[in-house]
């Protein structure tokens, strides 16, 4: 069994001092195949000390220096593309084609985007008799999840580097092989001490957030985890940036290309087996179209069965099964496709059947709560006012999609949706545009100049 027990501190990959060990199982077989060591408080303290030592030099670095490091890091990841893709497929369950294009390709694009934004991030502004510059916050503690392990890490690391901050990353303990490859790339591309990595569990993260040498905290993960991190940061009066969950909606208007819209929404909702914070897991259609959409949706979801990978763990599989079973027991929900258990013919691993329900009650759990699995819910509306009420009817607000030909109507609806990203008729994801949400989806923005600004504070000098 492979053992992962290293950190990246002061530019070197070194053995962790922690003794707590987690045994992990393959998503494809359910059998134990690797173990990982959690960093302890001493490991965290060493990493923070390294980041603090490197801070003054990196904060004074030029735009050319920052751009080069970001570009070098993108190149180092691209050179390890196959390694990363194979590791993420094995650990998360993402199909290899998606792993190459999204899990590895996206963070490379994100880093190159940050490199293009460095000059703007460092430029001064003149406001009347004031010169305003944007200065780095200092040492950033970053905690990232397992579902897009490389992308989530690079979204925070890239922004911190561009802002002039140093960073200590606590990546998810569920992806140790991916973490090991990432540390190798960072050691090659980034100056000593500027980026440090301490793998570990929630205890490791808590020690990092609480450390006096940390100036700001950035967290991506569950709502519960975000609350805990936010409370800990607030006690120390540290700025805290949260990117949390979602219950995103795909809206199909009556004049839309129904087949194209539904296929796009289903693909988005089931990406990474639904283990995606901005997955379009709710679908809104007009009541007149509901019978036709029910049949088409059932067929699309059933045909996705062979294209999805497994869920990451037994606990995630059990969570998703619980949602499906409770939905099946709810009178106001009707199952259109899928259901509990593994797909037909699959006898091992954490494979879940892609599932779709139609809901008549907007207040049921499946409509309101994030499942984080391959489960979709269909709802009908009669008026645009009802559409908007349903679309905004959860505590989340990270993403939405609208399909329709009447541009004026589409714009009017988009202007009333409480979502951080709104795609119109399949608009492509933009890695340089701000990413984040409202409400339970968090309080921060990542990517591009907006992501960099989270790690800076304006300073005005009057003359």
N, C-alpha and C positions, 0 to 999 in steps of 0.2 A: 504494500500500500504506500502510495506516494505521500511524503510528509512535507508540509510547507511551514517554515518557521523563521522567516526573515523579514526584516524591515529595511527601509531606505533612510538612513540618517547621516547627515554631514557628507553627502555624496557617495556613501558606500553602502552596499547591500550587506547587512550584518545579521547575526543570529539574535532573535528576540530573547529577552530575559523571562518572559512570561512562561508559566507552566500549565495553564489551562488549555486543554486540547478538545477540539470538536471533530468528530468523525462524520464525514459526509458521504452520501450515496449518489450514484449515477441517476439522473432523471430518466434515463432510458431503460434501466434494469431494476432500479430500486435497491441495488446491492452496494454495500460500502466499497469505496474505491480510493479514498484519500482522506487525509486528516490535516487540520490546520491549527496552529498555535495562536492564542490571543495575546496581543501585547498588553503589558501591565503598566502601572503608573510610572515606573522607572523608565520604561521604553518611551512613554509619552513625554516625560520630562526631558529626556535626551533629544528627542525630535524637536520639541519646542525650543530648547536651548540652541540647537543648530539653526533653526529658522530665525531666531532673534539675532544670532551672530551675523547671519548673512543679510539681515534686513537693511542696514544702513547703506551697504554697497549697492544692493539691487534697487533700492528706492531712488538712488541717484543715477541709475543707468540711463543711457541715452535711448531714444526711440530706435536707433539702428541696432543697438545691442538687444533690446527686447524683441524686435522683429526677427532678428537672426535666431534667437533661442526658440521662439515660437515656430519658426519655419523648420529649424533643425528637429524639434520634437515631432512635428507633423511628419517629417521625412523618416524619423526613427520608427514611428508607428507604422507608416506605410510599408517600410522595409520588413516589418514583422507581421504583415497583414494575414498571411496564411496561419502563422502561429496563433495569433489572436483569435481568428475565426474558428479554428479547430478547438481552442480552449473554451471559448464562449459557447459553442455548440455543445461540447461535452458537459459543461457545468450548468448552463442555463436551460439548454434544450432548444435554442433557436436553430431552425433549419440552416444548413451551411450557406445556401445562397443568400438568405437574409442576413446572416452573420457577416458575410463579406461586404455586402452593399450598405447595410445600416449600422450594425454593431461596430464595424471598423471604418467603413467609408465615411460615415457621418462625423465622428470625432476628428478625422483628418481634415475634413472641410471646415469644421468649427475652428480648429487651430489656425488654419490658413486665413480664415475670416478675421480672427483676432489680430493676426499679424498685419492685416490691411487696416485695422482700426487703431493701431497704436498711436500714430501721429495725431489723430483727432483726440484721443484720450489724453494726450500730453500737451495739447495746444492751450494757450492762455486765451481768455476772453477779456474784452474791454467793455466795461459797463460804466458809462459816465467817467468819473475820475478814479475808478477802481480797475485794477487788474486782477482777474480771477483765475487761479490755477487749481488743478484737481490733484490732490496729494493722496498717496496710498494710506489706507487705514492702518497697516502694520502687518502683524502676523495673523493669518487667517486659519481657523480650524475648519476643515471641510469633512463632512460625513456623507457618504454616497451609498446608494442601494445596489442590489444585485441584478436588476432586470436589464439595464443597459450599462454594464459596469465600466466599460472604457469611456463611453460617451459622457456619462454623468461626471466621471472624474475629470475629463478634459474640459468640460464646460466650466468647471470651477478653477482648475489649474490654469487654463488659458486666460481666463479673465483676471485672475490674481497676478499672473506674470505681466500681462499688459498694463495693469494698474500700478505696478511697482511694489506689490506686496510679496512677502514670502508666505509659504503655506505648509501646513501639516495635514495630510489626508488620512482619514480613517475609512478605508473602503470596506465593503461588505465581506464578512467572513465566509460567505457561501461560495465565493469565486476565487479561491487561493491561487489556482494556476494562472488565471488571467492577471491577478495582482502581481504575481512573480514576473511575468513577461513585461508588465507595465513598469515595474521598478527597474528592470534592466534597461528599458528605453529611456526612462527618466535619468538614470545614472549616466547614460551616454550623452544626452542632449542638453541637460540643464546644469548650470553652475552649482558648485558645492553649496549645500545647505538651503538653496532657494526653494526646492520642493522636497519634502520629507514624507514618508509613508509609514504608518504603523497599522498593520492589519489587526483586526480584533472584533470583539463583540460589543454589546451595548455598554458594558462596564468600561471598556477601552474608550469608547466615545464619550462617556460621562467624565472620565478623567481628563480628556482633552478639552472639552468645553469648559470645565471648571478651572483649568490651569491659569494662573495669574499672568503667564507670559503670552496668552492669546488675547488679541485685540478685537476680533470679530469672528462670528460663527456663521457658516453656511451649511444648510442641511437639506438633503433630498430624501424623502421616504414617506412613511405612513403619517396619517393625521395624529395618531397616538404618539408616535416618535417625535413628531414636530412639536407637539405640546410639551413633551418632557424637555426637549432641547431648548425650546423657547423660554420655558420657565427658568431653567438653569442659567441661560444667558441673561435673562432679565434681572435675576438676583445679583449678578455681577455688573449690571448696566452695560453689557456688551451688545453692540449691534448684532442682530440675528436675522438671517435671510432664509426663508423657508419655501421650498418647492415641494408640494405634497400631492395628494391624490386627485382623482377626477371622476366625473360621471358624465362624460361629454356626449353631445347630441348631434345627430345628423338629420337635417331638415330637408324633406323633399316636397317641393311645391308642385302643384298639379300640372304646370307646363314644363316640368323638367323632363329630361331624357331618363325615364324611370329605370331602365335596365342598367344604364351607365352609372347613374347615381347610386342605385342599390348595391351594385357590385363594388363601387369605390368605398362606400360606407362599411360594408361587411368586411372588406379587406382591411380597412383601418381599424375596425372594432376587434378583429381577431388577430391582428399583428402580434407576433411574439406570444401567441396563444392567449391574447388578451392581457398579458402582463405588461401593460403600457399605461402610463398615467393619463395620457391624452387620447386613449382609445375611444372611438365613437361607439359606445355600447348602448346608447338609446337612439331609436329611430322614430321620427315623427312624420306621418303622412296624413293626407286629407282623408276624412271618413269615406268619401266616395271611392277612393283608391284602395281602401283597406283590404277588401277581399282579394284583389289582384296581388297586392304586395304580400299578403300572408302566404300565398302559394309560392311566389317567386323567392321570398326570403327563406322559406323552408327548404326549397331546392338548393339555393346557394349555400346555406349553412351545412346541409348534409354533404355537399360536394367538397366542402373545405376539410372534411375529416382527415383525409389522407395527406393533406398539405401542412398540417399543424404538428409542431413538436410537442414534447411533454412539458408539463409544469415543472418548476425547478425542484420541488421537494415533496415529500409525503405530507407534510403539514399544509403546504399550499394546495395540494390535491384535495385534502380533507376539507379545507376551508371552502373551496369551490363546490365540492359535493354537497356541503351543508346548505349553501345558497340555493343550489338547484333543487334539493329535496324540499326545502321550505317553500320555494316558489311553486313546486308541484302540488303542495298541500294547500296553497292559497286559492280560494274560490274565484277571485277576480283575475287570476292569471291562467292562460291556456298555453300549453307547450306546443310549439309548431314543429320543432325538430330537436333531436338530441335527447338529453335526459341524463340521469345519473350513471355512474360507472364508466368503464373504459369503452373505447370503440369496439365494435364487433371484431373478433379474431385477435384482439390484443390482450395478452395475459400477464404482462409485466410492465413495470415502469409507471411513470406518473402521467400517463396520457389521459386526458379528459375529453369527453364527447363535446364538440361544439354544439351549443344549445341556443334556441331562441324561444321566447315567450311573447305573447301579446297581452297587454295589460289594459284593464278598464278603470282601475283605481290608481291615481297618481301618487297615493300616499303609502304604497306598499314598499317593503324593504328592497326588492329587486330594482325598483325605479329610483330609489333614493340613495342606496349605498353602493360603494365601489366593490365589485366582486374580485377584480384582478385575475380574471380567467376568461375562457372563451364563451361568454354568456351575453346574449343580446336581448333587448326588450323593445317591442314595437308598441307605439301609442298612436291614436288618431286624434285629429283636431278638426274643428268645423270653421273657425274664423282665425284670422291672423292674431287677434287679441288672445285667443285661447292657445294658439301655437306658442306665442311668446311666454305666456304664463307657464305652460308645460316645460318649455325649454329652460326657463330660469327657475324651475321648481325644486331644485336640489340645493344643498348647501355648498356645492362645488361650482367652479367656474373657470376651468382651464382651457377648454377648446370647444369649438363648434364647427359645423360645416353646413352650408346651404347650397341646394341645387335648385335652379329655376332660371327661366329665360327672361322674365320681366325684371330688367335691371333696377328700375325704380323701386319695385316692391322688395327685391332682394336687399337693396341698400337700406330700405326702411326697417326691415326685420333685423339686419345685421347691426344697425345702430341701437337696437334695444336689447341685444343679447348680452348677458353678463358672462363674458368669456374673454380670456386673454389672447387667444388666437382664433380667428374665424376664416375658414377657407371657403371660397366661392367657386362652385363648379369645378372642384378638383384642383384648386390652386396649390402649387407645389410648396412644400416646407422650405422655409428660408432660414438657414442657420445663422444669419447675421441679424435677423429681426428679434425683438425681445420675446422671450418665452417665460410664461408664468400665468398666474390666474388670480381669481378673487375668492374670498371666503375661505372655505376649507381647503381650497387648492393652494393656499399659501400667500406669502406677502412679498415675494421678491420677483426680480426679472433676471433671466440668464441669457447669454449669447449676445454677441455684437457689442456695440458701444454701451447699450443699456446694462449689459452684464458687467462690463468693466466699471461703469460708474457706481455700481453697488459697492465696490471695494475701494472707492475713493471718497474724499470729502473736499468740497470747494473751500478755498482760502482766498479772501479778498484783501488786497493791499491798496490803500488809498493814498493818492499823491495830490 
